[in-house]
Amino acid sequence: MAEAQIVLSHSRESGIVAIASGERYPWAHTALAESGFRRDDDGVYHLPADGNQTTVVDLVRCSKRHRISVHTSNRGFIGDAARDLARRLPGQWHASVEVYSHPAWQEDLVPWIWDSGELGRAVQSERIPYAVLLTDAVQGTTLLFIERPGRQLDYLVGAFAPEDLEGGYGDPHAPRSVVLPPSPGRAAQALTDRYLPSYEQAVHARRTAAITAALGDIRSEHDTWQTMNASGRYSDATPLSAAAVGAATELFLAYAWHRFLTVVDHAPPLIDRCRPASSPWPEDAMSLSRLAHALTDAETLIDGIVHGGSVPSQERRTRAWPAIETWLTDGETFLRQARVSAPHRRPALPLSAPVRPLAAARPAHRSH
């Protein structure tokens, strides 16, 4: 690939648009500006309303002087395609163009792409100078929409890891990206019928796995702490002093609280989905109620720490332990209910789904 290049495409709303990329992309920006193109907030250059074919000819000439290659895309502008798709998706989806002019900017995507399919591989191995973020304003889901490398018409869409689940690279629970056709109606149907249900199932599985791991860690440390207390000795048989017992207890409670925060983060949406009455274990309703109240107590404690000033560590541990103990006791009940309440496939979306008005928005946390 040239050190700098410009890709021209056509937008229904803006006419001729241009995107610059390559390690020497500032030179491409210079050529575009000198030729009369104007840049918007997304980093996309537009031919002004009073521009004409002469402006494009000037761009080609100017680019040659700066050793910049100019290409004309055989696709329409990706922003138009993404907005057409977003209007047909259930919910309130917004589309915002992302430009990764320098190759290093694209590399920033890799840790956050939560995908086990073609899109994840493409982000790591193919040059992707631009993309669109599709964001569901209600659910907070963020998808990456790109032109499928090596194909003239298709697109790829996959997900970013949910923010509260941190990076998604290499996660075994990651959903698999899907290939979308150029038809916005069929693309919306593929996304709604196939991808979004698998994404929701993957989020559910990853949250469940995170809670399982956190409770397992707490339980293991609790067993160690109980054994040490009962024996009055360290694991190497060295006798414990009263001060050492107290210090070990403080360390255990601090660790348990730290790991329990994972449960507080991820359990609420899962416990809301549980329907014990329609499960094989309707008697689990009482346990789930206790677990929900324990989460509320923990959230109240966290709110007091965040907004009410410092809570002494001893008081924090004393208040936190009953909630943690409840989850150690009834955690397995929750986990079996969570596993049988995983989201199912959504009903098919008709190809004639109504078009919704769309207000563009750009997630600031992934801007360049």
Buried (B, 14 or more C-beta within 10 A) or exposed (E): EBBBBBBBBBBEEBEBBBBBBBBBBBBBBBBBEBBBBBBEEBBBBBBEEEBEEEBBEBBBEBBEEBEBBBEEBEBBBBBBBBBBBBBBBBEBBBBBBBBBBBBEBBEEBEEBBBBBBBBBBBBEEBEBBBBBBBBBEEBEBBBBBBBBBEEEEBBBBBBBBBEEBEEBBEBEBBBBBBBBEBBBBEBBBBBBBBBBBBBBBBBBBBBBBBBBEBBEBBBEBBEEBEEBBEEEBEEEEEEBEEEBBEEBBEEBBBBBBEBBEBBBBBBBEBBEEBEBEEBEEEEBBEBBEBBBEBBEBBEEBBEBEEEEEEBEEEEBBEBBBEBBBBBBEBBEBBBBBBBEBBBEEEEEBEEEBEEEEBEBBBBEEBEE
